[in-house]
Amino acid sequence: MKRPQFNVRVYGIIRKENKVLLSHEWNDELNFWKFPGGGVEHKEGTLDGLKRELIEELETETFDEKLFYVNEHFQQSAFSKESLLAFYYLVETGDLNLNEKQEIKWEKEYYLTFEWVGISDLKEFLSFPIDLIVAEKLSHQMKTP
């Protein structure tokens, strides 16, 4: 029997007032919006992966990470036939200083920008099903005293 293949991802939910930082990534073939983060590498835990991803993408350290959501249902990866397992953390960052919209880097025709988006507007931006669930939970959390 073939062992199931998993794609383990980790994302940071970075808030500033009533806005959340989103990553916009695109090239000639892809175009999507998501929370900052990415794949967990071999021999890496979710927090280690999150810290590495945020250093790579945003050049910032994290502190005070709190698990916010793990997908509880099957979700196929958008880019492969693997099962997706996604961890989302509420994150405080040390020295993150981004304007409202900022292009951070691009490599070989692959573009990456970051933008602060209002929590009530997240669903208009996000591209992936699990991210939409997280956006709903964030919205609900903001309404709950």
ChimeraX attribute file (.defattr): number of C-alpha atoms within 10 A of each C-alpha:
attribute: neighborCount
match mode: 1-to-1
recipient: residues
	/A:1	3
	/A:2	4
	/A:3	5
	/A:4	7
	/A:5	11
	/A:6	14
	/A:7	17
	/A:8	20
	/A:9	20
	/A:10	24
	/A:11	27
	/A:12	30
	/A:13	22
	/A:14	20
	/A:15	18
	/A:16	11
	/A:17	7
	/A:18	12
	/A:19	16
	/A:20	21
	/A:21	23
	/A:22	24
	/A:23	23
	/A:24	20
	/A:25	16
	/A:26	16
	/A:27	14
	/A:28	8
	/A:29	6
	/A:30	8
	/A:31	12
	/A:32	13
	/A:33	21
	/A:34	22
	/A:35	23
	/A:36	21
	/A:37	25
	/A:38	20
	/A:39	17
	/A:40	22
	/A:41	14
	/A:42	8
	/A:43	7
	/A:44	12
	/A:45	12
	/A:46	20
	/A:47	19
	/A:48	13
	/A:49	22
	/A:50	28
	/A:51	22
	/A:52	22
	/A:53	22
	/A:54	19
	/A:55	14
	/A:56	12
	/A:57	17
	/A:58	21
	/A:59	13
	/A:60	17
	/A:61	18
	/A:62	19
	/A:63	12
	/A:64	10
	/A:65	18
	/A:66	14
	/A:67	14
	/A:68	15
	/A:69	16
	/A:70	15
	/A:71	15
	/A:72	9
	/A:73	10
	/A:74	9
	/A:75	15
	/A:76	14
	/A:77	17
	/A:78	12
	/A:79	8
	/A:80	11
	/A:81	12
	/A:82	15
	/A:83	17
	/A:84	21
	/A:85	19
	/A:86	22
	/A:87	22
	/A:88	25
	/A:89	20
	/A:90	16
	/A:91	21
	/A:92	18
	/A:93	18
	/A:94	11
	/A:95	11
	/A:96	13
	/A:97	9
	/A:98	14
	/A:99	10
	/A:100	10
	/A:101	13
	/A:102	13
	/A:103	14
	/A:104	14
	/A:105	12
	/A:106	13
	/A:107	8
	/A:108	6
	/A:109	9
	/A:110	14
	/A:111	16
	/A:112	18
	/A:113	18
	/A:114	24
	/A:115	18
	/A:116	20
	/A:117	19
	/A:118	16
	/A:119	19
	/A:120	16
	/A:121	13
	/A:122	24
	/A:123	17
	/A:124	10
	/A:125	16
	/A:126	19
	/A:127	17
	/A:128	15
	/A:129	12
	/A:130	22
	/A:131	21
	/A:132	17
	/A:133	14
	/A:134	20
	/A:135	21
	/A:136	16
	/A:137	14
	/A:138	18
	/A:139	17
	/A:140	13
	/A:141	10
	/A:142	12
	/A:143	8
	/A:144	7
	/A:145	5
